[in-house]
Every structure is written in C-alpha cells, then in structure tokens.
Amino acid sequence: MTPADLKARIVEAATAKLPAPIHGGQLVTPSLAEWVRRECPDAPVAEAIIAGIEARSAFGLDKYGQTLCAGDGRPNYAETLQELLDALQYAHRAEMDGDRSLDDLVMRWLMALLLTKLTHAKRKRFIDGAISRVSADAAAQYARRGVNAVNFGNITIVAPDDE
C-alpha cells in the first residue's frame, strides 16, 4: 500500500457515516468482562475497568436502545479507528492543558488491554509487558515474581521472564 493509499484509507474510515446497528447478536459486555477478569491479574483494577465498561453499556442502552453486540452490521475497522482518533485527541488536549489525571493505573491497564486486542497478542506479551511507571519498590515486586524490567527514564517496560 502506498503512503497515498494509506492516507486515503484512513481518511475514508475516519469520516465514514456508520450505519445504525442491527439489533441482536452476542452481547459484547459480558464476554469482555470475562476476558478482562482473565487477562488483568490486578483484581481491583479489573473490577474497576469492568464497572466502567458496564456503565458505558448502560449508557448505550439508554441512548441507543441496545448495548454493543457482535454482528451488528457496523464496520469494526472504521468504528474503532474513529474512537481511537478521538481518544488520541482527548489525551493530547489533556497534555496541552497540563492535566496529568490520565496517568494512572487504570488508564495504563486499559491501554495494555486495548493493545492486546488490537495486536491479537497474548497476555504474556502485553499485559505482563504493560508499560508502567514504577517505583523502586514496585520494580522489586516485579523481580520477585520473575519479571524483567527495562527502564527508559521514568518509564519502565516489564516483560515476563518465561517467554
């Protein structure tokens, strides 16, 4: 794909008017909640993320008359791209505002979970290898669990020893 083709594909997906969802299909929220519980070993964080997912699902039910379902007829690529482009703009706005509230454990886990979904990676690669800002005490806890850590300034990338 040429750079011009790539740009055209992104612009087309970013501006696509998405069709109304087709009712029915497998509910996404219960399946996703189960996956988050399996993939996020930090139970309080996992439950907080699931509570947020369930709240967004309830919001969608109130606003659209249904929750997110698989096979709803909407283009997954365009819808995901649009949401990610919006999220990137929100995060950049926060940075411009000097707002550091996005730099918390839940946001880092959400990013690791999202990267796992987008790359079809296994948990050992992205969840255990999630980018996190860690103190010396946290690094020592990782080491006790047999996890390697690589420091880049104040950012540490942790990866399991067993892969």
Beta strands, then each sheet from edge to edge (+ up, - down):
strand 1: 131-132
strand 2: 147-152
strand 3: 155-160
sheet 1: 1+ 3- 2+
end
